[in-house]
């Protein structure tokens, strides 16, 4: 994308066809995620996030397009997580649910890495992320931990336990980077309210 965007004609075609949607969709696809596939290694999402940040920094016209897609996939990830939690609470032991949990962990790890790189150095990107509802997806956090009997099963017997722990850690770190960024001061009050609202909701549940 960076290469095509060098010329005005290439930039226009990229904005028209928006390949970032399909490109980011790879990180929310079971065909490329554990346990079905290990083709996306732990550092690839971070590399992609850095590349997207570079595109935004050098071609500001891509900012809204890319951040829109990232927030849209985050919203989709929250829906997947909430559905998974409901399944874990209501269903008996099932290999399908175990597979869904592993996929969700990998998806979360992928996007936590991408977000961390995207929001780490650009004030305008951070503000747009907030305006588009990116920080509303803080409700993703409770979904990262398995529920019911699957919590112990996941920790004790499932593969890639280290990835499960890393996922939660990296997701929190991704948002922490945004909180600590140079422009976060103007967003602190909003973010604190979102965190407190989320805590109240889940404590009541």
C-alpha positions in Angstrom: 0.0 0.0 0.0 2.8 2.4 0.8 4.4 1.8 -2.6 1.1 2.3 -4.5 0.4 5.5 -2.5 3.5 7.2 -3.7 1.7 8.5 -6.8 -1.6 10.4 -6.6 -3.2 8.0 -9.1 -2.2 5.0 -6.9 -3.4 6.8 -3.7 -6.8 7.5 -5.4 -7.2 3.9 -6.4 -6.3 2.6 -2.9 -8.9 5.0 -1.3 -11.5 3.9 -3.8 -11.0 0.1 -3.4 -10.0 0.2 0.3 -7.8 -3.0 0.5 -7.3 -2.4 4.2 -10.7 -4.1 4.9 -9.7 -7.4 3.4 -6.2 -7.1 4.6 -7.2 -6.6 8.3 -9.8 -9.3 7.9 -7.0 -11.9 7.7 -6.4 -11.3 11.4 -10.0 -12.2 12.2 -10.2 -15.3 10.0 -10.1 -18.9 11.4 -8.3 -20.1 8.3 -5.2 -18.1 9.4 -5.6 -18.4 13.2 -4.9 -21.0 15.9 -5.8 -23.8 16.3 -6.5 -24.2 12.6 -3.3 -22.5 11.4 -0.1 -21.1 12.8 0.8 -19.0 9.7 0.4 -15.7 11.6 3.3 -15.7 14.1 3.4 -13.5 17.2 5.3 -10.6 15.6 3.3 -10.3 12.3 0.4 -8.2 13.7 2.9 -5.8 15.3 4.7 -5.5 12.0 1.4 -4.8 10.2 0.4 -2.2 12.8 3.7 -0.4 12.3 3.3 -0.5 8.5 -0.2 0.9 8.8 1.0 3.6 11.1 3.6 4.5 8.6 1.1 4.8 5.9 -1.1 7.1 8.0 1.9 9.2 9.0 3.0 9.8 5.4 -0.5 9.8 3.7 -3.0 11.4 6.1 -5.8 10.7 3.6 -5.7 7.0 4.7 -6.2 7.8 8.4 -10.0 7.7 8.5 -10.2 4.7 6.2 -7.8 2.6 8.2 -9.0 3.6 11.6 -12.6 3.0 10.5 -11.8 -0.5 9.5 -9.8 -1.2 12.8 -12.7 0.0 14.9 -15.2 -2.0 12.9 -13.2 -5.2 13.4 -12.9 -4.4 17.1 -16.7 -4.1 17.4 -17.0 -7.4 15.6 -14.4 -8.9 18.0 -16.5 -7.7 21.0 -19.6 -9.4 19.5 -17.6 -12.7 19.0 -16.4 -12.5 22.6 -19.8 -11.8 24.1 -21.3 -14.7 22.2 -18.5 -17.0 23.3 -19.0 -16.0 26.9 -22.7 -16.8 26.7 -21.9 -20.2 25.1 -19.4 -21.0 27.8 -21.9 -20.2 30.6 -24.7 -22.2 29.1 -23.2 -25.1 27.2 -21.7 -28.4 28.5 -18.2 -29.4 27.5 -17.7 -29.0 23.8 -14.7 -29.1 21.5 -16.4 -26.4 19.3 -16.4 -24.0 22.2 -12.8 -24.8 23.1 -11.9 -24.1 19.5 -13.8 -20.8 19.5 -12.0 -19.8 22.7 -8.6 -20.4 21.1 -9.6 -18.5 17.9 -10.9 -15.6 20.0 -7.6 -15.4 21.9 -5.6 -15.3 18.7 -7.9 -12.7 17.2 -7.6 -10.5 20.3 -3.8 -10.8 20.4 -3.6 -9.9 16.7 -5.6 -6.7 17.1 -4.1 -5.7 20.4 -0.7 -5.6 18.6 -2.1 -3.7 15.6 -3.7 -1.1 17.9 -0.7 -0.6 20.0 1.4 0.4 17.0 -1.3 2.5 15.4 -2.0 4.6 18.5 1.5 5.0 19.9 2.7 8.1 18.1 0.0 10.1 16.4 -2.3 12.5 18.2 -4.8 12.8 15.4 -5.0 9.1 15.0 -5.7 8.7 18.7 -8.4 11.4 18.6 -10.1 9.8 15.6 -10.0 6.3 17.2 -11.8 7.8 20.2 -14.4 9.6 18.1 -15.2 6.5 16.1 -15.9 4.5 19.3 -12.6 2.7 19.6 -12.4 3.1 23.4 -16.0 1.9 23.8 -14.7 -1.5 23.0 -13.2 -1.7 26.4 -16.0 -4.3 27.0 -13.7 -6.7 25.3 -11.6 -7.1 28.5 -14.0 -9.5 30.4 -14.3 -11.7 27.4 -10.6 -12.5 27.4 -10.9 -14.8 30.4 -12.7 -18.1 29.9 -15.9 -18.6 32.0 -17.2 -21.4 34.1 -15.3 -24.7 34.2 -13.5 -23.8 31.1 -11.3 -21.3 33.0 -9.4 -24.1 34.8 -9.5 -26.4 31.8 -8.0 -23.6 29.6 -5.2 -22.9 32.0 -4.3 -26.5 32.8 -4.7 -28.4 29.6 -5.1 -26.2 26.5 -2.4 -25.5 24.1 -0.8 -22.0 23.8 -1.5 -21.1 27.4 1.3 -18.5 27.2 -0.5 -16.9 24.2 -3.7 -16.7 26.3 -1.8 -14.8 29.1 0.0 -12.7 26.5 -3.2 -11.8 24.8 -4.8 -10.3 27.9 -1.6 -8.5 28.8 -1.0 -7.1 25.3 -4.6 -5.9 24.9 -4.4 -4.0 28.2 -1.0 -2.7 27.1 -2.4 -1.5 23.8 -4.9 0.7 25.6 -2.4 1.8 28.2 -0.2 3.1 25.5 -3.0 5.3 24.2 -3.8 6.5 27.8 -0.1 7.6 28.2 0.3 9.2 24.9 0.8 12.9 24.5 -2.8 13.7 23.5 -4.4 11.5 26.1 -4.8 14.2 28.7 -7.8 15.7 26.8 -9.4 12.2 26.7 -8.6 11.1 30.3 -12.0 12.1 31.8 -13.9 10.3 29.0 -11.8 7.2 29.3 -12.1 7.1 33.1 -15.9 7.3 32.8 -15.9 4.5 30.2 -13.7 2.3 32.5 -15.9 3.0 35.6 -19.1 2.3 33.6 -17.7 -1.0 32.4 -16.6 -2.0 35.9 -20.0 -1.2 37.3 -21.8 -3.2 34.6 -19.6 -6.3 35.1 -19.6 -6.1 38.9 -23.4 -6.0 38.8 -23.5 -9.0 36.6 
